[in-house]
Amino acid sequence: MFDFLSDYDDPTLLGAFWVTVQLTVLSAIGSLIWGTLLAAMRVSPVPLMRGFGTAYVNLVRNIPLTVIIVFTSLGLANIFGVTMGTEDLKDRAFRLAVLGLVAYTAAFVCEAIRSGINTVPVGQAEAARAIGLSFSQVLRLVVLPQAFRSVIGPLANVLIALTKNTTVAAAIGVAEAALLMKEMIENEAQTLLIGAIFAFGFVVLTLPTGLILGWLSKRLAVKR
C-alpha cells in the first residue's frame, strides 16, 4: 500500500517537514518580537504610535495570508528587487516566506499580548509610575512579564495556526510539506492515503505543542 513512497526517499519526505519546522520556528520568533513591539505601540501614550499599531493590526488581519505571501515574492522580489541577502532563488523564497508569515502572524500575537496587558491591574502600573519608572520600564519590568504568563494559551493557538499556515509558502515554491504533497498527489493515484500521511505529520507537529504549552499555561498562570 505504501509502495509509492519508494519514489520519495526519506530525506525528501522528512526534509519537507524539516523545512516546515524551520519556517515555523523562525516565523514564530520573528512574530513574537514584532508582535510584542506592536502591542507596546497599541498601549503607548504616543498617539502616532497607537495609530500605527492599530492601523497595522486591523489592516493585516483582514488581508488573506496567501495575498501577503505572494506579494512578498512578486512585489518585493520581482518588482522592487529585494534579494533578502542571497542570490539563490530557493533561499530567497524561503526568507520571503518567513517575512510574510512574520508580518501576518505578528498581528495576532499583538492582540493576544494586548489582551494579556489588559489583565494586569491598573494600580500596578500606576504604582510603578509613581516611583519614577518610565513607560518603557513599566511595560518591560511590570506589565509584560505578567501579560506573557497570562497569554501562553492564546499564543499556543497562534503557534499552532502558524504551523498550519506554513503550507501557504508552497504558493511561492518553498519546498515544504504542502508542496511535496501536491507533487505526490499529481504523480500518484493515492490521494486519500497521501493526504492522511501528511495530515498525520502535521498532527505530530502541532499536538505536542498544544499539550506542552497548555500545561505550561496552567503552571505559570498568574494568581489573582
Disulfide bonds with the S-S distance in Angstrom:
none
